[in-house]
Amino acid sequence: MTDTDRGTQRDRHSAFSLFTQQSLPACKPVLTPEWVIMTFLFIGFIFIPVGLVTLRASHSVVEIVERYDIGCVPEPFRIDKVSYIQDDSIPKNCSLSFKVPKYMKAPIYIYYQLDNYYQNHRRYVKSRSDKQLLHGQNEHGISSCQPVEVNNDRPIIPCGLIAWSLFNDTFTFIRNRAELKVNRKNIAWKSDRGHKFGKNVYPFNFQNGTLIGGGKLNPTIPLSDQEDLIVWMRTSALPSFRKLYGRIEKDLDVDDVVVVHLMNNYNTYSFGGKKKLVVGANWLGGKNDFLGLAYVFIGSSSVTIAVVFTLLHLLSPR
Amino acid sequence: MIYVRESHVEKMGKTQDVSYEILNVLEFNSTRKRQSVVCRYRDGRLVLFCKGADTVIYERLGTGNGDLNKVTRVHLEQFGSAGLRTLCLAYRDLAPDLYESWNEKFITAKSSLRDREKRLDEVAELIEKEFILIGATAIEDKLQEGVPNCIQTLSRAGIKIWVLTGDKIETAINIAYACNLLNNEMKQFIISSETDAIREVEERGDQTEIARFMKEEVKKQLKQFLDEAPQYFCSPSGPKLALVIDGKCLMYALEPSLRIMLLTLSLNCSSVVCCRVSPLQKAQVTSLVKKGARKITLSIGDGANDVSMIQAAHIGIGISGLEGMQAVMASDFAIAQFRFLEDLLLVHGRWSYIRLCKVVMYFFYKNLAFTLTQFWFTFGTGFSGQRFYDDWFQSLYNVIFTALPVVIVGLFDQDISSSLSKKYPELYKEGVRNMFFNRRVVAIWACFAVYQSLVFFYFVSLSSSTSRDSDGKMFGLWDVSTMAFTCVVVTVNLRLLMMCNSITRWHYISVGGSIIVWFVFIFIYSGIMTRFDRNDNMFWVIYVLMSTSYFYVTLLLVPVAALLGDFLYLGVQRWFFPYDYQIVQESHKDDADSINKPDSQETKEHLTPDEARSNEISQLPKEVSKHSGFAFDSPGYESFFATQFGKYVPPKAWDVARRASMKSKSKPK
């Protein structure tokens, strides 16, 4: 009798029997009011400082945004902007200037921003062939690139709508009558340059058709060095986006006047898109108040809730 | 040929084996309620022995020996009132030629291909008459350990308990008293077929008249009780109602015309006892409640005669034991003792309900949160149907990133411990009223899923619109979606921890494991590029993401923002509008962990006087008695009578072994 008793004692604690007998050691958290208040206070104490720091960092970023697509259309053509942009005979250069409000430390990033441009449209996102980008003409299966797949029975490299609609406005920056050199290298992701766009793949039969969607590519430069294309082909998430154009490696002082000469080539007028030029210095990824505000908001509402609950707890304890 | 080891009163201590030849066996069945055997003595005498219920034996007694019959009847009633189960024994001498002619009929009946049962019954009727009563036996059939306690706890849980038994009415009432189903404060409605009026009509012998009269009687009584019942019902402190009904009356009461009245009356009563019911009637009563009252029915039984009842109910439970395994084989659940029903219902049944509700709600919630995030995205894609997440993310979301934790919750979640569940059986009513899976609960979960999906999508996409890595390079669609997906996986897993009532080590492992698996997966997925990929959207995404401070800042913000609403709701609900089980949880949260304490110790601490009394009753010396058809031999008979005469006869080895296997759970005090 005692042997079986001892046996059952051992069994009672064996891991398997704890599992099958539903008596695993467990912690049973009970959410009492004290815990609720403490948690909210804790969240508040962490979030408010982080939020304030983020906000401060975001405010310390200097960013200049200039919309140019309306201003750069000469007066007589403003009525019919679409035919203006599609007419190759009209010169498209334009200049604008801006004043630097605060000291901007190098490197200064130049972005172009497009609004109401749906790079996340399903047909658009699909319309590329990564295999062709990496391996070139030898790859089959580029039907995903329809309708920009072949032209005159010859394949297009790089195929697809994304490449076809390459952004081709250009910008040059002049300060005090001296050109600020824009570094256009190393603007695309290193992984893209190294692994997604082939070193031996050259543009072929590109933008040769009747419909021209965007910029042309130099056929002598391999795709892995065509950084504009690479940047453009990383499709963005929202209809309003920025893409990196280049970097200025010099500092800009307060009240510097910078003149921008730009070529207004890209047609956003057919669909009501907007083009903007963004010049900014960088910390924590750009001037974005959203994160900071969100942190502060969550933190302060947590603290408010904690205070309310504390009062309720003191006035009418359970 | 069987050998019976007989010892007679004169020759105590000396046994001899006497041989009897068994010629025919008329098997027991529940319609005949008796069984017989024809045997030939060594000296050629043919005897028919019969054993059965007292009513059927008495119907077939011959004339003569009326005193013995009357005295035995009185004894039978006394036995019944004492709660014993009675049987009558009778015999009949058979003339050889009578036997021969009957035997032919019996053999033809036995080998017939159609309606064998019916023909055998008819043939048996031919010979089973003109009996001479030998006497009556009474068997003490004590209830199993813990039965009264169990029944009381279950009735506290709001479960109505009916007893359907084949015993006589006195025995049944006695057992019901012992079980706490009936007590003297209750108003008892008794519909019995043993009244004098009915007996008088029966003696007249006219079948149609008996049937008509009984139906009228039953109808009258039902009507009368139905009219009486409301007055007791109106006063809340008034006595509870109980109904006791006989098998014969039940036969008429289950007819379509009277069925509704029976149902209405019995649903108003807190206990119903049906006695002398046949297995078919047990099934009929169960279906009556199941279909008529539309309540969930559970039947529990241990013998072959309970099989039809077990199958008729929603849930059938068989007690495995000495009665054989027919009940167990026909049932949905099998338990070893009646008192385990309490555990089964109050502990495991309740936990099952809670776990099921949680699992189902969580599944809907996590998929809703995940899918709605994509839905908000479509507003920003020109409604073109571009998917937000990569294909693999979507496929594996439910398979490896969020699957295991919910399984662990479904297996192990316990809102209160098993001993507390039994201590507060009223918590069972939460399941009966379906409080955890009604429209309100579903709507609340859905609202929070919508809120969370809004947080996921807008927080991530708005913060990433101008975010970039340290080199100024911007994020694309797939980077943003990976960020959002990471937030979804983390949040949904943390939400699971928030909704658990008890968190074991496996919860931590599965939740942490799921999140880690996600990271491992995305590291691998974005690190390799194979020839078979349709597109290389995800290449190197996570490495770039994790090298930005944006990733960590957002990963801290989004889950907290998403869960803040849920946390607030949980806290407010528990504080101002708690469920009953939450109150129990809080009042007992400081109790020590009682895994290893046996349950009986805990129940002893909090006994009311009633419980103490029933505990004492159930602790009386008892054996689990055997109920089989062929109980020709009664173990220990010989040695009992031997000791009465002062002689010592050593008990047989097999008898000792059999008693040891039926050992009682506690020694007599």
Interface residues (C-beta under 8 A of the other chain):
Chain A: R12 H13 L18 Q22 S23 L24 P25 A26 C27 K28 P29 V30 L31 T32 P33 W35 V36 T39 I43 F47 V50 T54 P107 Y109 Y111 Y118 Q119 N120 H121 R122 R123 Y124 V125 R128 D130 L134 N186 I187 A188 W189 S191 D192 H195 K196 V231 R234 T235 S236 A237 L238 P239 S240 F241 R242 K243 L244 R247 N282 L284 G285 G286 K287 N288 F290 L291 A294 Y295 I298 S301 S302 I305 F309 R318
Chain B: W351 F377 G380 T381 G382 S384 G385 Q386 R387 F412 Q414 S418 F459 S461 L462 S463 S464 S465 T466 S467 R468 D469 S470 D471 G472 K473 M474 F475 G476 L477 D479 V480 S481 C500 N501 S502 I503 T504 R505 W506 M529 D533 N535 D536 F539 W540 Y543 V544 T548 S549 Y550 V553 T554 L556 L557 V560 A561 L564 F567 L568 L570 G571 R574 W575 Q582 Q585 E586 K589 D593 I595 N596
